[in-house]
Amino acid sequence: MASSLPSLPSILGTDPSSCVLDAFRIAIAKRLSDALPPLTIDQAYAGVDYGKKGVDFTVALPRFRLPGRPDQLAQNIISDFQPDDFVSSITHDKQFLHFQLNTTSLIREVLNQIHTLTYDSPTGKPSYGTNTSGAGKKLVIEYSSPNIAKSFHVGHLRSTIIGAFLDNLYKACGWEVVSLNYLGDWGTQFGMIATGFEKYGSQEDLENDAIKHLYDVYVKVSKDADSDPNVKVEAAKWFKRMEDGDESALANWRVWREMSVKKYIEEYERLNVSFKVYTGESEVGKEWQNRALERLQEMGLISDVEGAKLVDLEKWKLGKAVLRKANGTSIYLTRDLGGAIERWERYKFDKMIYVVASQQDLHLSQFFKMLSLMEFPWADRLEHVNYGLVLGMSTRKGTAVFLDQIIREASSVMHEQMKRNEVKYSNIEDPEMVAREVGITGIKIQDMAAKRINNYTFNWDRMLSFEGDTGPYLQYAHVRLTSMERKNPELIPLPPPSQIDTSSLASSQHARDIAILLGSYPDVVKTALKTHEPSGVVTFAFRLAHAISSAWETLIVKGEEDVAKARARLWLYLCARDVLGAAMRLLSIRPLERM
């Protein structure tokens, strides 16, 4: 259903057809520019901010730097104010003007837009909250990147969760996204495993769980190396053979890599994460690494120290970076440089993001600095999205952590909680799947709830609680909204939006609070693109869940005798379900329908 609001001038960077609050902001900006020449409508629009404490939008008059006192400027705007379809009242408060929107228009327009873009979207897919700001642009994003034969530790889990969010976010803003999982599949540890496999390897265990078995072999052979220095010598020789392309040394490694990737794909599927490309350090061609070294050498940036090659970055307070060991084997900085050049050649990206822990800040800064010293014109398109540490993450028994152990444990704890309510439990078709999804939601929300640079302490009890701002609470809010259709079959299917009278909702503060939150979702997505912070989307989802939870008692559907009112309320709740579900999917969470 098309908007019934009066037409407005267009402003660059706004799109009322995908974010209806843009229309209300343009209407406010037009009032300001009409009353305060020479202020342009674009300048006025930039000054319209969300209000605080029950105010819809606020304008700070001094920011426009217009001649005259703020009091006088305010009078110019207020003196001939008449409420219209957009604005119902303006309040003057010192240097500020507060604007309240027309509640009837606000609720009707927001619900219409959500419905249209969810069920009649031009793309055929639900698109409320998305935008086309990145149309025609390409992002390459590297995240997760675990090491084969080492445990998938919690740092990788954070990179996976934040990376999957950014992957979804850029797609939602119209970018073409190439997601890379850059595996640690090269290095002396493979020499260790190759020497250890002859002694400790088992084909059966390998086929059963390659990641875990190779890790076990690595742990045992590393123990041997502590007492026998010869083990490391043999391992280094073996890895040198791999680097030199000796097929007999590479054959086993290829099998191990392939089996590990297969296992990882299963693990990621559980986390609702998928990659366009599985690559790895092993795939960075020698030619690209050599090209990087030659370029640095030509520019006089490399020095030889006892046979090793170093780049001196002291001038930029970035220390000295090692590029090649004295024995001639490459290290990962060289492979990163070669990899970046290779990716540029292959993808011609507009931006490339590395989602890597803040412990690696220096490494990434050295790496980016070297690319810029090498004068690659695309060096400024690289970005490091960093994050803090997770403290105290282990299973409840306190053992070493593999990703699948964490997921299994979260699932089993949720499963036990669900069994306590026998009636509900008996109605769930696949309780194990539900327990797993709620458990994973708990892990993800705990991870994304605060600013990503903050360290946080992993807390099993808090993470899996239904009380407070947790993953299970969000799933519960979505399930409760979804159940509204099942509980009110006599109102389903709802008539088309043009035949639903929403005017009765205008008298409810709860309905108004929900509507303005729903209307702000497209802005939440745009802000997240600027900050790369999932926490803004998590905060939005909780604010929405709380607003809905406050409305249940007064905005009742079942038991409301006036059918027109009941329909309008049900429609409000179903639109809230669609937007909450969209926010959860953006966070890579699968919203549940029953639990």
ZICOR-V212245 format. One record per helix or strand of 3 or more residues. SS is the DSSP state (A for helix, B for strand). FROM is the first residue (numbers start at 0). TO is the last residue. If there is no record, write none. Layout:
{{SS,FROM,TO} {SS,FROM,TO}}
This chain:
{{A,20,34} {A,40,45} {B,47,49} {B,56,59} {A,60,63} {A,69,77} {B,86,92} {B,95,100} {A,102,118} {B,137,141} {A,153,171} {B,175,183} {A,187,199} {A,202,207} {A,209,226} {A,229,242} {A,246,269} {B,276,279} {A,280,282} {A,285,297} {B,301,304} {B,307,311} {A,313,315} {B,319,323} {A,331,346} {B,350,354} {A,357,372} {A,378,380} {B,381,384} {A,402,418} {A,421,425} {A,430,447} {A,459,462} {A,470,486} {A,488,490} {A,496,498} {A,502,506} {A,508,530} {A,534,550} {A,562,585}}
